[in-house]
Amino acid sequence: MSAPRIAVVGGGMWGTTLAVRLAERGPVTLLVRTAERARALNETRENPRLPGVPIPGAVAITADLAAVEDAEDLVIFALPCAAMRFVASALARHVAPSAVVLSVAKGLETGTHRRMTQVLAEEIPANAVRLAALSGPNLALEIVRGLPAAAVVASADDAVSGAVAAHLGGPGFRLYRNRDVVGVELAGALKNVIAIAAGAAEQLGVGDNAKASLVTRGLAEMTRLGVAAGAHPLTFAGLAGLGDIVATCWSPLSRNHRLGAEMAAGKPWIQVEAALPGVAEGAYTVVAALAMGQRLGVELPIAAEVHAALYGGKPVRACIADLMSRSSKDELESLGVSASLAEALEASARMPPVGA
Protein backbone atom coordinates (compact mmCIF):
# COMPACT_ATOMS: atom_id res chain seq x y z
CA MET A 1 0.00 0.00 0.00
CA SER A 2 1.31 3.47 -0.88
CA ALA A 3 2.21 5.97 1.84
CA PRO A 4 -0.79 7.99 3.06
CA ARG A 5 -0.88 11.47 1.55
CA ILE A 6 -3.54 12.56 4.06
CA ALA A 7 -3.23 12.73 7.84
CA VAL A 8 -5.76 13.37 10.59
CA VAL A 9 -4.34 14.83 13.80
CA GLY A 10 -6.50 13.84 16.76
CA GLY A 11 -8.02 10.48 17.66
CA GLY A 12 -11.27 11.66 19.25
CA MET A 13 -14.74 11.02 17.84
CA TRP A 14 -14.50 13.55 15.02
CA GLY A 15 -10.92 12.77 14.04
CA THR A 16 -11.61 9.03 13.96
CA THR A 17 -14.80 9.62 11.96
CA LEU A 18 -12.94 11.61 9.32
CA ALA A 19 -10.16 9.01 9.14
CA VAL A 20 -12.73 6.24 8.63
CA ARG A 21 -14.40 8.22 5.82
CA LEU A 22 -11.12 9.04 4.11
CA ALA A 23 -10.03 5.39 4.28
CA GLU A 24 -12.86 4.54 1.88
CA ARG A 25 -10.73 6.10 -0.87
CA GLY A 26 -7.22 5.22 0.19
CA PRO A 27 -4.65 5.11 3.00
CA VAL A 28 -4.73 7.74 5.74
CA THR A 29 -2.62 8.38 8.84
CA LEU A 30 -4.39 8.93 12.17
CA LEU A 31 -2.07 10.66 14.63
CA VAL A 32 -3.05 10.16 18.27
CA ARG A 33 -1.73 11.64 21.50
CA THR A 34 0.34 8.82 23.01
CA ALA A 35 1.98 5.54 22.04
CA GLU A 36 -0.27 3.77 24.55
CA ARG A 37 -3.35 5.17 22.83
CA ALA A 38 -2.01 4.10 19.44
CA ARG A 39 -1.35 0.57 20.69
CA ALA A 40 -4.85 0.26 22.15
CA LEU A 41 -6.53 1.44 18.95
CA ASN A 42 -4.36 -0.82 16.81
CA GLU A 43 -5.25 -3.81 18.96
CA THR A 44 -9.02 -3.22 19.01
CA ARG A 45 -9.38 -1.29 15.74
CA GLU A 46 -12.27 0.53 17.38
CA ASN A 47 -12.61 3.88 19.12
CA PRO A 48 -14.59 3.28 22.35
CA ARG A 49 -16.43 6.54 21.71
CA LEU A 50 -17.70 5.08 18.41
CA PRO A 51 -18.82 1.60 19.48
CA GLY A 52 -19.51 -0.87 16.73
CA VAL A 53 -17.59 1.13 14.11
CA PRO A 54 -14.44 -0.71 12.94
CA ILE A 55 -11.39 1.32 11.99
CA PRO A 56 -10.35 0.05 8.52
CA GLY A 57 -6.92 -1.36 7.87
CA ALA A 58 -6.24 1.57 5.52
CA VAL A 59 -5.99 3.79 8.61
CA ALA A 60 -2.44 3.77 9.96
CA ILE A 61 -2.69 4.69 13.66
CA THR A 62 0.43 6.15 15.24
CA ALA A 63 1.76 8.62 17.80
CA ASP A 64 4.90 9.35 15.76
CA LEU A 65 4.86 13.00 14.70
CA ALA A 66 7.12 12.24 11.73
CA ALA A 67 4.36 10.13 10.18
CA VAL A 68 2.67 13.38 9.11
CA GLU A 69 5.54 14.15 6.73
CA ASP A 70 4.10 11.84 4.06
CA ALA A 71 0.77 13.70 4.08
CA GLU A 72 1.66 15.97 1.17
CA ASP A 73 -1.96 16.59 0.18
CA LEU A 74 -3.95 17.31 3.34
CA VAL A 75 -3.41 17.53 7.11
CA ILE A 76 -6.60 17.76 9.17
CA PHE A 77 -6.45 19.12 12.72
CA ALA A 78 -9.30 17.55 14.73
CA LEU A 79 -8.29 18.64 18.22
CA PRO A 80 -9.83 20.38 21.22
CA CYS A 81 -9.19 24.11 20.82
CA ALA A 82 -7.14 24.21 24.01
CA ALA A 83 -4.64 21.76 22.48
CA MET A 84 -4.46 23.27 18.99
CA ARG A 85 -1.52 25.65 19.47
CA PHE A 86 0.68 23.21 21.37
CA VAL A 87 0.18 20.37 18.90
CA ALA A 88 0.49 22.60 15.84
CA SER A 89 3.76 23.98 17.17
CA ALA A 90 5.13 20.48 17.74
CA LEU A 91 4.07 19.36 14.25
CA ALA A 92 5.13 22.45 12.30
CA ARG A 93 8.43 21.05 11.03
CA HIS A 94 6.74 17.82 9.94
CA VAL A 95 3.95 19.35 7.84
CA ALA A 96 4.76 19.16 4.13
CA PRO A 97 4.92 22.61 2.48
CA SER A 98 2.53 21.38 -0.21
CA ALA A 99 -0.17 20.25 2.21
CA VAL A 100 -3.50 21.96 2.70
CA VAL A 101 -4.06 22.41 6.45
CA LEU A 102 -7.67 22.04 7.56
CA SER A 103 -9.16 22.87 10.96
CA VAL A 104 -12.33 21.03 11.93
CA ALA A 105 -12.40 22.39 15.50
CA LYS A 106 -15.25 24.65 16.62
CA GLY A 107 -14.15 27.11 19.24
CA LEU A 108 -11.92 30.04 20.15
CA GLU A 109 -8.61 30.05 21.94
CA THR A 110 -8.89 31.10 25.57
CA GLY A 111 -6.90 34.23 26.33
CA THR A 112 -6.08 35.29 22.75
CA HIS A 113 -9.64 34.81 21.38
CA ARG A 114 -8.03 33.56 18.16
CA ARG A 115 -9.93 31.44 15.67
CA MET A 116 -8.31 28.09 14.95
CA THR A 117 -7.07 28.99 11.46
CA GLN A 118 -5.36 32.01 13.04
CA VAL A 119 -3.65 29.72 15.54
CA LEU A 120 -2.55 27.37 12.76
CA ALA A 121 -1.27 30.26 10.64
CA GLU A 122 0.84 31.48 13.53
CA GLU A 123 2.27 28.06 14.36
CA ILE A 124 2.64 26.65 10.81
CA PRO A 125 3.40 29.83 8.81
CA ALA A 126 4.78 27.93 5.81
CA ASN A 127 1.24 26.66 5.10
CA ALA A 128 -0.63 29.87 5.99
CA VAL A 129 -1.77 30.38 2.38
CA ARG A 130 -3.19 26.84 2.26
CA LEU A 131 -5.48 27.02 5.31
CA ALA A 132 -9.15 26.10 5.48
CA ALA A 133 -11.87 25.49 8.06
CA LEU A 134 -14.70 22.96 7.98
CA SER A 135 -17.99 23.56 9.79
CA GLY A 136 -21.67 22.67 9.65
CA PRO A 137 -24.19 20.24 11.17
CA ASN A 138 -21.73 17.37 11.56
CA LEU A 139 -22.60 15.03 14.43
CA ALA A 140 -19.83 12.43 14.30
CA LEU A 141 -21.95 9.44 15.29
CA GLU A 142 -24.28 10.01 12.34
CA ILE A 143 -21.56 10.62 9.77
CA VAL A 144 -19.43 7.63 10.77
CA ARG A 145 -22.53 5.43 10.35
CA GLY A 146 -22.99 6.66 6.80
CA LEU A 147 -25.99 8.94 7.33
CA PRO A 148 -26.11 11.82 4.82
CA ALA A 149 -24.81 15.23 5.86
CA ALA A 150 -23.50 18.48 4.44
CA ALA A 151 -20.87 20.96 5.55
CA VAL A 152 -19.08 24.07 4.37
CA VAL A 153 -15.37 24.51 3.69
CA ALA A 154 -14.07 28.04 4.17
CA SER A 155 -10.90 29.40 2.61
CA ALA A 156 -9.85 32.65 1.05
CA ASP A 157 -8.48 30.56 -1.85
CA ASP A 158 -11.02 28.65 -3.96
CA ALA A 159 -8.34 26.16 -4.98
CA VAL A 160 -7.75 25.27 -1.32
CA SER A 161 -11.44 24.78 -0.48
CA GLY A 162 -11.84 22.85 -3.70
CA ALA A 163 -9.01 20.51 -2.75
CA VAL A 164 -10.64 19.80 0.61
CA ALA A 165 -13.97 19.13 -1.06
CA ALA A 166 -12.33 16.75 -3.53
CA HIS A 167 -10.66 14.73 -0.79
CA LEU A 168 -13.39 14.71 1.83
CA GLY A 169 -16.67 15.23 0.01
CA GLY A 170 -18.83 12.60 -1.62
CA PRO A 171 -22.42 11.51 -2.27
CA GLY A 172 -23.12 11.08 1.44
CA PHE A 173 -21.17 14.13 2.58
CA ARG A 174 -21.94 17.18 0.46
CA LEU A 175 -19.45 20.00 0.84
CA TYR A 176 -20.12 23.62 -0.08
CA ARG A 177 -17.47 26.33 -0.29
CA ASN A 178 -17.34 29.79 1.27
CA ARG A 179 -14.64 32.48 1.25
CA ASP A 180 -15.86 33.93 4.57
CA VAL A 181 -13.43 32.17 6.90
CA VAL A 182 -14.20 34.56 9.78
CA GLY A 183 -17.94 33.92 9.57
CA VAL A 184 -17.69 30.16 9.18
CA GLU A 185 -15.34 29.77 12.14
CA LEU A 186 -17.21 32.17 14.42
CA ALA A 187 -20.54 30.53 13.59
CA GLY A 188 -19.16 27.10 14.42
CA ALA A 189 -17.73 28.33 17.70
CA LEU A 190 -20.58 30.53 18.92
CA LYS A 191 -23.39 28.07 18.24
CA ASN A 192 -21.93 25.86 20.99
CA VAL A 193 -22.72 28.58 23.52
CA ILE A 194 -26.32 28.78 22.31
CA ALA A 195 -26.59 24.98 22.45
CA ILE A 196 -25.79 25.02 26.17
CA ALA A 197 -28.68 27.43 26.73
CA ALA A 198 -30.97 25.37 24.48
CA GLY A 199 -30.20 22.16 26.34
CA ALA A 200 -30.96 23.87 29.64
CA ALA A 201 -34.24 25.30 28.35
CA GLU A 202 -35.34 21.90 27.08
CA GLN A 203 -34.51 20.23 30.40
CA LEU A 204 -36.51 22.86 32.29
CA GLY A 205 -39.56 22.14 30.13
CA VAL A 206 -40.14 25.71 29.02
CA GLY A 207 -41.80 24.51 25.81
CA ASP A 208 -41.04 24.62 22.11
CA ASN A 209 -42.10 28.27 21.71
CA ALA A 210 -39.60 29.47 24.28
CA LYS A 211 -36.83 27.21 23.00
CA ALA A 212 -37.39 28.31 19.41
CA SER A 213 -37.32 31.94 20.53
CA LEU A 214 -34.10 31.37 22.46
CA VAL A 215 -32.37 29.70 19.53
CA THR A 216 -33.55 32.35 17.05
CA ARG A 217 -32.28 35.16 19.24
CA GLY A 218 -29.11 33.15 19.72
CA LEU A 219 -28.58 33.14 15.98
CA ALA A 220 -29.10 36.92 15.96
CA GLU A 221 -26.53 37.23 18.75
CA MET A 222 -24.02 35.15 16.79
CA THR A 223 -24.63 37.24 13.68
CA ARG A 224 -24.15 40.55 15.53
CA LEU A 225 -20.77 39.51 16.85
CA GLY A 226 -19.71 37.96 13.55
CA VAL A 227 -20.57 41.04 11.50
CA ALA A 228 -18.73 43.27 14.00
CA ALA A 229 -15.68 41.01 13.56
CA GLY A 230 -15.81 41.32 9.77
CA ALA A 231 -17.95 38.33 8.76
CA HIS A 232 -20.65 38.31 6.09
CA PRO A 233 -24.12 38.20 7.70
CA LEU A 234 -25.45 35.62 5.23
CA THR A 235 -22.86 33.10 6.40
CA PHE A 236 -24.91 32.79 9.59
CA ALA A 237 -27.95 31.79 7.53
CA GLY A 238 -25.95 28.95 5.99
CA LEU A 239 -24.68 25.55 7.09
CA ALA A 240 -22.11 26.87 9.56
CA GLY A 241 -24.73 29.06 11.24
CA LEU A 242 -28.37 28.05 10.96
CA GLY A 243 -27.57 24.48 9.92
CA ASP A 244 -25.24 23.78 12.81
CA ILE A 245 -27.32 25.60 15.41
CA VAL A 246 -30.37 23.48 14.52
CA ALA A 247 -28.42 20.22 14.85
CA THR A 248 -26.57 21.21 18.00
CA CYS A 249 -29.51 22.76 19.83
CA TRP A 250 -31.86 19.82 19.25
CA SER A 251 -29.73 16.68 19.13
CA PRO A 252 -28.97 14.64 22.26
CA LEU A 253 -25.72 13.71 20.50
CA SER A 254 -24.47 17.28 21.06
CA ARG A 255 -22.07 17.57 23.99
CA ASN A 256 -22.96 21.23 24.51
CA HIS A 257 -26.69 20.48 24.53
CA ARG A 258 -26.06 17.71 27.05
CA LEU A 259 -23.99 20.02 29.25
CA GLY A 260 -26.82 22.55 29.42
CA ALA A 261 -29.45 19.88 30.08
CA GLU A 262 -27.53 18.21 32.88
CA MET A 263 -26.69 21.52 34.54
CA ALA A 264 -30.38 22.40 34.46
CA ALA A 265 -31.03 19.05 36.14
CA GLY A 266 -28.84 20.17 39.03
CA LYS A 267 -25.46 18.64 38.21
CA PRO A 268 -22.37 20.84 38.58
CA TRP A 269 -20.44 21.68 35.44
CA ILE A 270 -17.25 19.91 36.54
CA GLN A 271 -19.15 16.66 37.14
CA VAL A 272 -20.92 16.84 33.79
CA GLU A 273 -17.76 17.66 31.87
CA ALA A 274 -15.94 14.65 33.31
CA ALA A 275 -18.63 12.33 31.94
CA LEU A 276 -18.84 13.82 28.44
CA PRO A 277 -17.34 11.89 25.48
CA GLY A 278 -15.16 14.86 24.57
CA VAL A 279 -14.95 18.58 25.19
CA ALA A 280 -18.02 20.84 25.32
CA GLU A 281 -16.26 23.73 23.59
CA GLY A 282 -19.06 26.20 24.35
CA ALA A 283 -18.08 26.26 28.01
CA TYR A 284 -14.74 27.80 27.03
CA THR A 285 -15.77 29.73 23.93
CA VAL A 286 -18.26 31.73 26.02
CA VAL A 287 -15.37 33.42 27.84
CA ALA A 288 -13.71 34.47 24.59
CA ALA A 289 -17.05 35.49 23.03
CA LEU A 290 -17.88 37.87 25.88
CA ALA A 291 -14.40 39.38 25.71
CA MET A 292 -14.81 39.89 21.95
CA GLY A 293 -18.24 41.38 22.48
CA GLN A 294 -16.90 43.86 25.00
CA ARG A 295 -14.04 44.83 22.69
CA LEU A 296 -16.33 45.26 19.68
CA GLY A 297 -19.23 46.88 21.56
CA VAL A 298 -21.67 44.01 20.92
CA GLU A 299 -24.20 42.91 23.54
CA LEU A 300 -24.43 39.14 24.06
CA PRO A 301 -27.22 38.49 26.58
CA ILE A 302 -27.47 34.72 26.05
CA ALA A 303 -23.73 34.24 26.30
CA ALA A 304 -23.74 36.36 29.45
CA GLU A 305 -26.33 34.11 31.11
CA VAL A 306 -24.49 30.93 30.04
CA HIS A 307 -21.33 32.39 31.58
CA ALA A 308 -23.20 33.26 34.77
CA ALA A 309 -24.44 29.67 35.10
CA LEU A 310 -21.06 28.11 34.36
CA TYR A 311 -18.76 30.43 36.27
CA GLY A 312 -20.95 32.48 38.59
CA GLY A 313 -23.10 29.79 40.14
CA LYS A 314 -26.32 31.42 38.98
CA PRO A 315 -29.26 28.98 38.95
CA VAL A 316 -30.08 27.91 35.40
CA ARG A 317 -33.79 28.60 35.86
CA ALA A 318 -32.98 32.18 36.90
CA CYS A 319 -30.83 32.60 33.77
CA ILE A 320 -33.69 31.53 31.49
CA ALA A 321 -36.18 33.72 33.38
CA ASP A 322 -33.94 36.78 33.08
CA LEU A 323 -33.55 36.26 29.35
CA MET A 324 -37.30 35.98 28.83
CA SER A 325 -38.01 39.10 30.89
CA ARG A 326 -35.80 41.46 28.88
CA SER A 327 -37.49 44.62 27.63
CA SER A 328 -39.06 44.86 24.16
CA LYS A 329 -36.91 46.10 21.28
CA ASP A 330 -36.81 46.33 17.49
CA GLU A 331 -36.09 42.80 16.26
CA LEU A 332 -33.72 43.91 13.48
CA GLU A 333 -32.13 46.99 15.01
CA SER A 334 -29.17 45.19 16.55
CA LEU A 335 -28.37 43.61 13.18
CA GLY A 336 -27.92 47.05 11.64
CA VAL A 337 -30.69 46.62 9.06
CA SER A 338 -33.67 48.25 10.77
CA ALA A 339 -33.19 51.68 9.23
CA SER A 340 -32.68 50.38 5.69
CA LEU A 341 -35.70 48.11 6.04
CA ALA A 342 -37.84 51.02 7.18
CA GLU A 343 -36.71 53.04 4.17
CA ALA A 344 -37.55 50.13 1.85
CA LEU A 345 -41.04 49.80 3.36
CA GLU A 346 -41.67 53.51 3.00
CA ALA A 347 -40.54 53.42 -0.64
CA SER A 348 -42.81 50.45 -1.27
CA ALA A 349 -45.78 52.33 0.21
CA ARG A 350 -45.17 55.23 -2.18
CA MET A 351 -45.16 52.98 -5.26
CA PRO A 352 -48.30 53.10 -7.44
CA PRO A 353 -50.50 50.01 -7.33
CA VAL A 354 -49.93 47.29 -9.89
CA GLY A 355 -51.70 48.07 -13.15
CA ALA A 356 -52.08 51.80 -12.39
N, C-alpha and C positions, 0 to 999 in steps of 0.2 A: 504494500500500500504506500502511495506517495506521502510525503511529509505534509501535514496539515498547513494550509495557507490561511486559516482562520483560527483565532483563539478567543475563548471566552474567559474573562478574568472574574472569578467569583463562583463558588459552588453552592450558592443558596438555591431557593426555589426557582427564581427567575433565570439565573445563570444556567442552571441545569436544564431548564425548559428550553432555552435558546440553543444550548449545545445539542440536545436531543433532536430538535428541529433541523439544525444545520447538518447533522449526521445523516439525514435522509438523502443528502446530495453528495456527501463526500466526507473525508476525514476532518476532524476538528479537535483542537486541544482545549481541555478544560483545566484551567489553573486554579487550584484550591489553596487554602491558607497554610496547611501544615502537611508534612509527610505522613503523619498518622491519619489525617483525614483522607489523603489520597489512597493510602493502603486500604482503609475501610471501604471506600467507594469502589475500588478495584476488585475487592473480594466479593462484595454483595452485588455490584453493578446496579445499585438502586439508592436513590436519595431518600432517607427516611421521611422527609417532608413531602415527598411525592410517591406515596405507597402504591405499589402495583404498576409502576412505570419503569420498565427496564432501561438502563443506559446502554445504548448500542455499542458494539465493539469498535465502531468507527470513532468513538470518543476516547481520546487518549487523556487519561486523568493523571495529573502530576502536580507537584508543588515546586518544581524546578523552574525558577524565573527564566532561565535561558531557553526554555521550550517555546517561549513566545517569539523568539527570533525568526522562526520559520513562517510565522503568520504574516506574510508579505502583503496580503490582500486586506484583511480586516481584523482589528482587535476590539473586542467588545468589553466594556467595563460594566459589570453587573454587581456592584458593591454597595453596601450601606454608605450614605454620604459622608459619615464621620470617618470612614476608612479610605475614601477616594484619594486624598492628597498623599497620604503616606504610601499607599500601594503604587500610585502612579509615579511617585518619585523613585521608588525602588526599581520599577520596571522601565524607566525612561531609556536607559542605555540598551535595553533589549528589544525595544519596539522598532521594527523595520521602518526606514524613512518612507517607504512606498505605501505603508499601511494606512487605511482609513481608520480613525479612532472614533468609536461610537460609545456614547454614554446612554445607558438605559435606566439610570437611577433617577428618582423623583424626589428631589429635596434641595435644600440650600445648606451651604456650609455654615456651621455655627461660628460666630465671631466675625468672619469676613463677609458673610451674606452672599458669597459667590455662588453662581450657578455651576453645575458640574462641568460643563464644557469650558468655563473660565478656569476652573481648577486644573483641568487636563491641559489646557493651553499653557498655563504657567509651569506645569511640571514636565510636560513633554513638548517643548517649544518647536522641535523639529517637525512635528506633525500638526502644528496649529492650523495650517491651511487645509487640513484634511479631517476636520472635526465635524461630528454630527451628533444629534440627540434623537432618541426614539421615545415617543410617548403615546398615550391613548388608553382605551379601555382594555387592558391586557392582564386579566387575572390568570396567573400562571397555571393553576390547576385545570382551567378550561382549555388553554392553548396546548398544554402538553398532552391532553387527551384527544386532540385533534378537532376540537370544536372550532367553528369559524370565528374569525375576529379580524379587526382592522386596526391600523395604527398610523401614525404620521412620523415621517423622518424629516428633521429640520437641519438644514445646513445653508450657509450663505452661498455655497457652490452647488449648482444643480448636478454636476458630475459626481460629487461626493454623495449626495442623497440618492442619486440614481444607482450608484454602486452598492449602497446598503440595500436598496430595494431589490436589486438583482440577486444579491446573496441570500437575503433573509425572507423576501416576500414569496408568495405563491398562491395557489387557488384557495387555500384555507386561511391565509394570512395576508390580507390585502393591505398594501402599504401606499399611502399618499405622501406627497412631498410638500414642504413648506419652507420658505426662506426666512421666516420669522423665528429665529432660534430663541430669542429672548421670550417671546410669547409662549412657545411650545414648552420651554423648560419651566417657566413660572407657572403656567397652567398645571403642569404635572405635579409640581411641588405644592402649590397652594390648595389644590383640591383635597389633599390629604387632611388639611386642617378642617375643611368643611365636613369631611367624612366623619371626623371625630364627633362634631356637633350633631350630625345626622344620626349616627348610631346612638347617641345619648337620647335624642328626641324620640327615636323609635322605641327604645327601652322604656322610656317614661310613659309611653302610650298617649302622646299628645294628638295623634290622629294624622291622617294623610294630608289634610289641608295644611296643618302647621308645618309638617315636615317638608312638603313641597314648597311652601313659602320660604322656609329656612334655606333650602338648597338653592332656590332661585336667587334670593338675596346674597347667598354665598357666591354664586357665579358673578353677580354684579360687583361684589367686593373684590374678587379675583381680577376682574376686568379693570376696575379702577386702578389697582396697584400696577397691573401689567402695563396699561397705557401710560401711566406716569413714569414707568421705567423704560419706555420706548417701544413697547410691543404694539402690534396691530390689534385693534379691538375684535376683529372678526376671527382671529385665531381662537378666542375663547368661546366662540360658537361652534368650533370644529371638534375634531376627535380628541385633541389634547385637553380641551376645556369641557364643553358640554358632554361629549362622549364619555370621558373618564369620570367626570363627577357623577353621572348617572350610575355607572357601574360601581364606583367606590362607595357611593352613599346608600346603595340599596343591597349590595351583595354581602352575605355573611362570610364570603371568602376574603373580604377586605380586612386587613389587619387594623387599619385606622377606624373603620366602622366598629369592629369588635372592641377596640380600646374604649371608644365612647360608650358603647352599650354596657360594657362591664363596669365602667366607672359609675354610670348611672344606676347600676344595680348595687352600688355600695362598695365595690372593691377598690383599693388604692392603686394608683397608677403603677407603682413599682411592682406590685404583685401581678398585675395584668401583663405588664411588659415581659416579665420573666417567663410567662406561659405562652407568649405569642410565637408562631413559627417564623420569626424574622422581626425586623425592625418596623415599628409604626412611625414612619418618617415625619408624620404630621406633628408629633409631640415635640420635635426639635425644630422643624421648619417654622412653627408658630413664633418662636423667639426671633428668628431672622426676619420673618414677615412683618412683625410689629416694629422692629427696628427700621426696616425699609420704609414702612408706612410713615413713621415719624420723620424720617429724613426727607421723604418726598411730599409730606403734607397730605397724606391720604388716610382717611378714617377707616378702621377695620374693626367694626363692632363684634362680629362673630369670632374673629381671631382673638380679640381681647377677652371674650368670655371663655373661650377654650383655654387660653393661657391662665386665666383666673382659676379655672377648675384644676388644671394640671399642677400649677406652681403656687397658687395662692390658697388652696384648700377651700375654695368657694363651693358650696353644694351645687351639684349639676342642675337640680331643679330650679334653683335660684338663678342660675345662668340663663336657662331657657326662658324663665319668666321675665327677666330683665330685657332680653332681646325682644320679646313679644310686646313689651309695654313701651317701647321707644315711640317718640312723638311722630306724627304724620309728616310726610315730606313728599316732594315731587319725585316720582319714581325714576325719572331719567336724568335729573339734575346732576347727580354725582358722577354720571358718565360723560358729562360735558356735551350732551346733545339736546338738552331741553330747549335752549334758546333757538337753535336751528330748526327743531321740530315745530316750535310755535310759529316761526316765520313761514314754514312750509304750509302749515294749516291755514294761516291767515291768507297766504297767496291762493290756496285752493278755494277758499271761501269767496275770493274776489273773481274767480274764473266764471265765465258765462256758462249756463247750463248746456249740456250736450244737445246739439241740434239747433241752438239759438242762432 
